[in-house]
Structures are given as C-alpha cells and as structure tokens.
Amino acid sequence: MRNVLREFKEFAVRGSVIDLAVGVIIGAAFNKIVNSLVNDILLPPIGLLLRRVDFSNLFVNLGGERFGTIADAQKVGAPTLNYGLFINALISFLLTALAVFMVVRAINRFRRREEAKVAPELMACPFCRLDIPKKATRCPHCTSTVSSS
C-alpha cells in the first residue's frame, strides 16, 4: 500500500500531470471565449443572412396532435423529432471548430515567429553533411574541425 501511495505521489507531482491540470482549467476558460465568439459574434450575422430563420422550432411531431413549438409539445410529453435543434448544434459545432482553428492557427504562427528568432543558424558539416551551428569550430557528430563562415 505504501508503494502505491508513493507511486501516486510521484505521478501527481510530475510535470505532465500539472500541465494537464492547467490545460483543463485554461480550456474551460477558453470554452467561454469560444462560445461567446460563436453565439455573440458569428451566429447573429448568419441568422441575418438566413432571414432570421430560427431552426430551434423545426420539429416533426411523432404523435397525432399539432403543436406550435417544441416547448408546447414537451409540456404535454409528446414524442418529437427535433431536427432543428440538431441543425443548430451542427452549425454551432462547425463555427466553434472554425473559431478554434483560427485561434490555434494564429497562436502557431506567433510561436513559429518566436522560434525563428531564437533558432541558431545552421550549416552543413563539410565532412558528414549533418547540420551544425554556423559558429561551430568542431562537428559534434564526426568531430572534424570545421571553419566557421
């Protein structure tokens, strides 16, 4: 039992678990931002383009009665096929995926610029042809003496 507790402690305080916890917390906060972007910025113009079509009240009543809205049918407990809510969820998912893609793309573009600033300039070793820093005087791979240019 003592070994299990020690192993669990090592697992819990390992950097990757803490990174995962931080990622989950930031992901939850990021979720609010993405939902707001989709619901408050992207969906209203789409609704305007579709002439204010409200998909949320599109449904097929599987019973014999007629209802004006899904809410009316649900109050009575009537079986309905709510394809309009599915369309809303699908549009929301696609816009959310697009928004996340655009944000991640911008972050990766910024990250690549930062990495390019700190990446050492490389040259090929004239003997083994492997990449080495331009300022190197000896190849770390084949140990040949190289002239830095």
Summary of the structure (lengths in Angstrom):
residues: 149
radius of gyration: 28.7
end to end distance: 61.4
largest distance: 89.2
contacts: 327
relative contact order: 0.07
helix: 62%
strand: 8%
